[in-house]
Amino acid sequence: MPRPFEAFVSPLNWQQLSLLLDTVQYFEDAPKWLSIPSEAGASVPVPMTSETLRAMLVCTNEDNAFTRVPFSIDWEEKEEGEGKGVLLVVLPTGETVRQETVLSEFSPV
């Protein structure tokens, strides 16, 4: 299986993350690939869970709902060709969220 996406930086704000979290929670029983805007301007499909989005949301401020903060998003393959890996999200704090992921469990929105 080819790499699901190349590493990118996504400048997101509280409002965007809040909406993405609402979407993921709505589809909790049927995880979806989310379209995450990249710094380059294109949207990148990413398999993301509510737990990861909550960790990202904490890095933003509802009082400044439109202030964007950068998140680095990458993929680490676990088993070659198996579609299993780890979604890596580097938070603005420097902390890394590691989301164990099986790509076949996620479907397009």
KEKOLRO-175656 format. One record per residue (C-alpha): residue in one letter; z, x, y negated; residue number from 1. Coordinates in steps of 0.1 Angstrom, whole numbers, plus 5000, padded with zeros to 4 digits. Layout:
N
<pt><residuo>a</residuo><pz>Z</pz><px>X</px><py>Y</py><num>NUM</num></pt>
...
% end
This chain:
109
<pt><residuo>m</residuo><pz>5000</pz><px>5000</px><py>5000</py><num>1</num></pt>
<pt><residuo>p</residuo><pz>4991</pz><px>5014</px><py>4966</py><num>2</num></pt>
<pt><residuo>r</residuo><pz>5017</pz><px>5021</px><py>4940</py><num>3</num></pt>
<pt><residuo>p</residuo><pz>5025</pz><px>4987</px><py>4923</py><num>4</num></pt>
<pt><residuo>f</residuo><pz>5025</pz><px>5001</px><py>4888</py><num>5</num></pt>
<pt><residuo>e</residuo><pz>5026</pz><px>5033</px><py>4869</py><num>6</num></pt>
<pt><residuo>a</residuo><pz>5058</pz><px>5043</px><py>4849</py><num>7</num></pt>
<pt><residuo>f</residuo><pz>5059</pz><px>5028</px><py>4814</py><num>8</num></pt>
<pt><residuo>v</residuo><pz>5081</pz><px>5021</px><py>4785</py><num>9</num></pt>
<pt><residuo>s</residuo><pz>5088</pz><px>4985</px><py>4774</py><num>10</num></pt>
<pt><residuo>p</residuo><pz>5103</pz><px>4977</px><py>4740</py><num>11</num></pt>
<pt><residuo>l</residuo><pz>5122</pz><px>4945</px><py>4746</py><num>12</num></pt>
<pt><residuo>n</residuo><pz>5145</pz><px>4924</px><py>4725</py><num>13</num></pt>
<pt><residuo>w</residuo><pz>5174</pz><px>4901</px><py>4733</py><num>14</num></pt>
<pt><residuo>q</residuo><pz>5152</pz><px>4869</px><py>4730</py><num>15</num></pt>
<pt><residuo>q</residuo><pz>5126</pz><px>4883</px><py>4754</py><num>16</num></pt>
<pt><residuo>l</residuo><pz>5151</pz><px>4894</px><py>4780</py><num>17</num></pt>
<pt><residuo>s</residuo><pz>5170</pz><px>4861</px><py>4777</py><num>18</num></pt>
<pt><residuo>l</residuo><pz>5138</pz><px>4842</px><py>4784</py><num>19</num></pt>
<pt><residuo>l</residuo><pz>5128</pz><px>4865</px><py>4813</py><num>20</num></pt>
<pt><residuo>l</residuo><pz>5163</pz><px>4860</px><py>4828</py><num>21</num></pt>
<pt><residuo>d</residuo><pz>5160</pz><px>4822</px><py>4825</py><num>22</num></pt>
<pt><residuo>t</residuo><pz>5126</pz><px>4824</px><py>4843</py><num>23</num></pt>
<pt><residuo>v</residuo><pz>5140</pz><px>4845</px><py>4871</py><num>24</num></pt>
<pt><residuo>q</residuo><pz>5170</pz><px>4823</px><py>4876</py><num>25</num></pt>
<pt><residuo>y</residuo><pz>5148</pz><px>4793</px><py>4878</py><num>26</num></pt>
<pt><residuo>f</residuo><pz>5129</pz><px>4810</px><py>4906</py><num>27</num></pt>
<pt><residuo>e</residuo><pz>5159</pz><px>4826</px><py>4923</py><num>28</num></pt>
<pt><residuo>d</residuo><pz>5149</pz><px>4813</px><py>4958</py><num>29</num></pt>
<pt><residuo>a</residuo><pz>5113</pz><px>4825</px><py>4953</py><num>30</num></pt>
<pt><residuo>p</residuo><pz>5113</pz><px>4858</px><py>4934</py><num>31</num></pt>
<pt><residuo>k</residuo><pz>5083</pz><px>4864</px><py>4911</py><num>32</num></pt>
<pt><residuo>w</residuo><pz>5065</pz><px>4893</px><py>4896</py><num>33</num></pt>
<pt><residuo>l</residuo><pz>5072</pz><px>4892</px><py>4858</py><num>34</num></pt>
<pt><residuo>s</residuo><pz>5048</pz><px>4902</px><py>4831</py><num>35</num></pt>
<pt><residuo>i</residuo><pz>5066</pz><px>4929</px><py>4812</py><num>36</num></pt>
<pt><residuo>p</residuo><pz>5050</pz><px>4941</px><py>4779</py><num>37</num></pt>
<pt><residuo>s</residuo><pz>5044</pz><px>4979</px><py>4778</py><num>38</num></pt>
<pt><residuo>e</residuo><pz>5046</pz><px>5001</px><py>4747</py><num>39</num></pt>
<pt><residuo>a</residuo><pz>5008</pz><px>5006</px><py>4751</py><num>40</num></pt>
<pt><residuo>g</residuo><pz>5003</pz><px>4968</px><py>4745</py><num>41</num></pt>
<pt><residuo>a</residuo><pz>4993</pz><px>4956</px><py>4780</py><num>42</num></pt>
<pt><residuo>s</residuo><pz>5015</pz><px>4935</px><py>4802</py><num>43</num></pt>
<pt><residuo>v</residuo><pz>5026</pz><px>4950</px><py>4835</py><num>44</num></pt>
<pt><residuo>p</residuo><pz>5036</pz><px>4929</px><py>4866</py><num>45</num></pt>
<pt><residuo>v</residuo><pz>5070</pz><px>4940</px><py>4878</py><num>46</num></pt>
<pt><residuo>p</residuo><pz>5092</pz><px>4926</px><py>4906</py><num>47</num></pt>
<pt><residuo>m</residuo><pz>5125</pz><px>4922</px><py>4888</py><num>48</num></pt>
<pt><residuo>t</residuo><pz>5157</pz><px>4904</px><py>4898</py><num>49</num></pt>
<pt><residuo>s</residuo><pz>5182</pz><px>4886</px><py>4877</py><num>50</num></pt>
<pt><residuo>e</residuo><pz>5208</pz><px>4913</px><py>4883</py><num>51</num></pt>
<pt><residuo>t</residuo><pz>5184</pz><px>4939</px><py>4867</py><num>52</num></pt>
<pt><residuo>l</residuo><pz>5176</pz><px>4917</px><py>4838</py><num>53</num></pt>
<pt><residuo>r</residuo><pz>5214</pz><px>4911</px><py>4831</py><num>54</num></pt>
<pt><residuo>a</residuo><pz>5219</pz><px>4948</px><py>4830</py><num>55</num></pt>
<pt><residuo>m</residuo><pz>5191</pz><px>4951</px><py>4805</py><num>56</num></pt>
<pt><residuo>l</residuo><pz>5203</pz><px>4921</px><py>4784</py><num>57</num></pt>
<pt><residuo>v</residuo><pz>5237</pz><px>4938</px><py>4779</py><num>58</num></pt>
<pt><residuo>c</residuo><pz>5219</pz><px>4966</px><py>4760</py><num>59</num></pt>
<pt><residuo>t</residuo><pz>5206</pz><px>4942</px><py>4734</py><num>60</num></pt>
<pt><residuo>n</residuo><pz>5224</pz><px>4922</px><py>4708</py><num>61</num></pt>
<pt><residuo>e</residuo><pz>5221</pz><px>4884</px><py>4703</py><num>62</num></pt>
<pt><residuo>d</residuo><pz>5230</pz><px>4888</px><py>4666</py><num>63</num></pt>
<pt><residuo>n</residuo><pz>5198</pz><px>4910</px><py>4663</py><num>64</num></pt>
<pt><residuo>a</residuo><pz>5177</pz><px>4889</px><py>4687</py><num>65</num></pt>
<pt><residuo>f</residuo><pz>5144</pz><px>4904</px><py>4676</py><num>66</num></pt>
<pt><residuo>t</residuo><pz>5154</pz><px>4941</px><py>4675</py><num>67</num></pt>
<pt><residuo>r</residuo><pz>5135</pz><px>4958</px><py>4702</py><num>68</num></pt>
<pt><residuo>v</residuo><pz>5151</pz><px>4986</px><py>4724</py><num>69</num></pt>
<pt><residuo>p</residuo><pz>5131</pz><px>5008</px><py>4748</py><num>70</num></pt>
<pt><residuo>f</residuo><pz>5135</pz><px>5005</px><py>4786</py><num>71</num></pt>
<pt><residuo>s</residuo><pz>5117</pz><px>5030</px><py>4809</py><num>72</num></pt>
<pt><residuo>i</residuo><pz>5104</pz><px>5013</px><py>4840</py><num>73</num></pt>
<pt><residuo>d</residuo><pz>5092</pz><px>5031</px><py>4871</py><num>74</num></pt>
<pt><residuo>w</residuo><pz>5087</pz><px>5027</px><py>4909</py><num>75</num></pt>
<pt><residuo>e</residuo><pz>5101</pz><px>5049</px><py>4936</py><num>76</num></pt>
<pt><residuo>e</residuo><pz>5084</pz><px>5044</px><py>4970</py><num>77</num></pt>
<pt><residuo>k</residuo><pz>5108</pz><px>5043</px><py>4999</py><num>78</num></pt>
<pt><residuo>e</residuo><pz>5086</pz><px>5041</px><py>5029</py><num>79</num></pt>
<pt><residuo>e</residuo><pz>5050</pz><px>5052</px><py>5026</py><num>80</num></pt>
<pt><residuo>g</residuo><pz>5027</pz><px>5022</px><py>5029</py><num>81</num></pt>
<pt><residuo>e</residuo><pz>5055</pz><px>4997</px><py>5037</py><num>82</num></pt>
<pt><residuo>g</residuo><pz>5058</pz><px>4981</px><py>5003</py><num>83</num></pt>
<pt><residuo>k</residuo><pz>5095</pz><px>4990</px><py>5001</py><num>84</num></pt>
<pt><residuo>g</residuo><pz>5110</pz><px>5009</px><py>4973</py><num>85</num></pt>
<pt><residuo>v</residuo><pz>5133</pz><px>5011</px><py>4943</py><num>86</num></pt>
<pt><residuo>l</residuo><pz>5126</pz><px>4996</px><py>4909</py><num>87</num></pt>
<pt><residuo>l</residuo><pz>5140</pz><px>5021</px><py>4884</py><num>88</num></pt>
<pt><residuo>v</residuo><pz>5150</pz><px>5009</px><py>4849</py><num>89</num></pt>
<pt><residuo>v</residuo><pz>5164</pz><px>5035</px><py>4825</py><num>90</num></pt>
<pt><residuo>l</residuo><pz>5185</pz><px>5017</px><py>4799</py><num>91</num></pt>
<pt><residuo>p</residuo><pz>5187</pz><px>5028</px><py>4763</py><num>92</num></pt>
<pt><residuo>t</residuo><pz>5222</pz><px>5041</px><py>4772</py><num>93</num></pt>
<pt><residuo>g</residuo><pz>5206</pz><px>5066</px><py>4796</py><num>94</num></pt>
<pt><residuo>e</residuo><pz>5221</pz><px>5048</px><py>4826</py><num>95</num></pt>
<pt><residuo>t</residuo><pz>5196</pz><px>5039</px><py>4854</py><num>96</num></pt>
<pt><residuo>v</residuo><pz>5195</pz><px>5006</px><py>4872</py><num>97</num></pt>
<pt><residuo>r</residuo><pz>5182</pz><px>5010</px><py>4908</py><num>98</num></pt>
<pt><residuo>q</residuo><pz>5169</pz><px>4977</px><py>4923</py><num>99</num></pt>
<pt><residuo>e</residuo><pz>5161</pz><px>4979</px><py>4961</py><num>100</num></pt>
<pt><residuo>t</residuo><pz>5128</pz><px>4960</px><py>4964</py><num>101</num></pt>
<pt><residuo>v</residuo><pz>5106</pz><px>4947</px><py>4992</py><num>102</num></pt>
<pt><residuo>l</residuo><pz>5073</pz><px>4938</px><py>4974</py><num>103</num></pt>
<pt><residuo>s</residuo><pz>5062</pz><px>4912</px><py>4998</py><num>104</num></pt>
<pt><residuo>e</residuo><pz>5093</pz><px>4891</px><py>4988</py><num>105</num></pt>
<pt><residuo>f</residuo><pz>5079</pz><px>4886</px><py>4953</py><num>106</num></pt>
<pt><residuo>s</residuo><pz>5049</pz><px>4864</px><py>4944</py><num>107</num></pt>
<pt><residuo>p</residuo><pz>5029</pz><px>4861</px><py>4912</py><num>108</num></pt>
<pt><residuo>v</residuo><pz>5042</pz><px>4837</px><py>4886</py><num>109</num></pt>
% end
